[in-house]
Amino acid sequence: MRAPESVLKPRILVYGFEAFLDYPDNITQKIVQALQIKNAFANVFYKVLAVDFEADIFSGPVEQIQPQLVLGMGQYPRGTKIRIERKAYNWQRDKIRLDTHNGPIDPNGPAQTVPNWSIAPNAMSWRSYNAGRYVCNYSMYQMCQLSQQHRFRYAFLHIPRDMDLQQAVGFIENCLVHEGASPHESLTQLS
């Protein structure tokens, strides 16, 4: 007997971040909230994370949800296209606490890591090889390490702060559907 279709679909974790520094809001938090309100996918879990250099902020949701795929998102202040980040560096720089959290993320870790889920760029996006040194890079480095330990696929996107919210949500939904996000049964019955 074949397992129900929903059982075969991967567990997907999508995370964004809270507002930080002098920004009154964060587009990635808005994207996560919009996806939660739509509640379109049965196998996708959403988290809005604190902007901090704490490993358990990232390992906690992984251990709780045990995903097969993780899509992280961070906000960046300029640009009009989504950046598909392809490299995380073993270096952190705390813009608030200059005396702490400056230096290697993992003194024994590799100098750089590469996400193992490669999202193809389109007219709305491009590949980037520099996620900075702030919490986005920190989360990428941590998640790349966790993806090896827990055997999940991982990608990270930088979303322009002023991007149209519906366009950004549509881009994320397309990424999720392409990787096996499953519409709720009630939604498929309505179509």
N, C-alpha and C positions, 0 to 999 in steps of 0.2 A: 504494500500500500504506500502510495506517495505522500510525503509530508505536505501540509498546507503551504501555499505559496508564500505566506507571510513568514513562515518558519525559515525558509530558504534565503530570505533577504538579509543583508548585512545590517548590524547595529551601527548606526552612524552618529557621531557626536559632532555638533557644530558649536564653536565658541567664538564669542566676541569679548570686548572689554568695556568696563565702566568708563565714565568720563575721567579725564586725568589732566594734571597740570592746570593750565589756564583755559582749557576747553570746557565750555558749559555742558557739552554732550558728546557722545561718541557715535558715529554712524554705525559702527558694528553692533553696538547695543540696540540701536533702532532696527537693524536688520534682524537680529535674533528675536526681538519682540514681535516684529511683523510676521516672521515665520511661525512663532508660537501662536499668535492670534489666528493665522490662517489654518493652522493645525492640519496641513495637507498630507503629511507623511506619517505612516504608522510606525516606522522603524528609525526615526530620526529624533535625537535628544538634543536639547539646547541648554547652553550655559552662558551666563555673563560673568566674567571673571574680574577679580580685582587687578589693578595695575600695580604689581609689586614683584619683587625678586624673591619669591618663595616657591620652592620646588613643589610643595604639596598643593599649591593652587592648581597645578597642572596634573599631578599624579592622582589627586583625589577623584576627579571626574572619570579618569581612565579606569581606576580600580572599581569605582561604583558602577559604571555603565558597561565596561568591558567591550568596547567597540571594535569593529573590524576596520572602520574608516574614521578618521578625524579630520575635520576641516576647520582650521583656525583662521580668524580674521583680525586684522589690526587697522587702525585708522592712520592715514598719513595726510599731511596738511596741504599738499600741492598736487597738481596733475588732474587729468580728466579721465585717465584709464586705470583699470584695476591692475595692480602689479601682482603677478604670480611669482612669489618668492622661491628661489631655487637654491639658496645657500644660507646657512646659519653659522655664525662665527662664535668661537669659544671666548667671548669677551662681553662684558657688561659695563654699562655706565649709568649710574643713578643720577639723574638730573636734579634731584632734590637733596639727597644725602651724599654729598661729594666725598665724605670721609669713609663711606661704606659702599659695598656693592660696586666697586670699580676694580676690574681685573678679570681673571679667568672665571667662567661660570663653573667649570669643573677642572681643577688643576691637573687631574690625571686623564682628562678626556681629549679627544682629537681636536685639532685646531679649527676644524669646520665640519659640518655635517650637511647632508643633502636630503630633503624630503623624498620619500619613496613613492609618492603619488604625484605623477606629473600631469597637471592640467594643461590641455592644449590652449594656447592663446587664440583669441578671435578679435574682431573689430573693436571690442570693448576692453581688451586687456593686452598685456605684454609681459614677457619674462624679465625678472629683475634678479640680480645676484648680490644685492646689498640691502638687508633688512634693517640696517642701522645697528646701534648698540644698546638700545633701550629695551623695554619689556617685550616688544614684538620679537626681536631677535632672541631674547632670553627664552620666550615661550617656544619658539621654533627649535632652539637647541635642545631644550628639555624634552619636547615632544618627539623630536627625531630620535633621541636616546630611548625614550619610552616605547616608541614604535618598534624598535629592535627587540626590546625586552618582552613586550606584550604582543608582538606580531600583528600590528595593525598598519594600515596604509595611512599616510599623513601628507597633507598639503597646507600651505599657508598663503593667504591673500592679503594684500594691503589695499584697502578701499579708500579712494579719495574722499576727504572730509565733506566736500560740497557736491558729491555725486547725487543724482536723482535717486531717491530711496527705492522707488519701484523698479528702476533699471537694475540697481544693485541686488535687490531681492530676486529679480528674474534671473540674473546671472548665477546666483547661488543655487536657486532651484534647478536650473539646467545642469549645473555640476552634480547636484545630488541625484537627479533622475538618471543621468548618464552612468552613475555608479551604483544604482540599485535602490534608490529611495522608493518606497512603496506607498502609493496613495492609500488612504484609509478606504476600507471596503465600502463605507457609506457614500464616499465621494465617487467611486467608480460606478456604483449603481445608479447615481444621478445622471451620469453622462450618457 
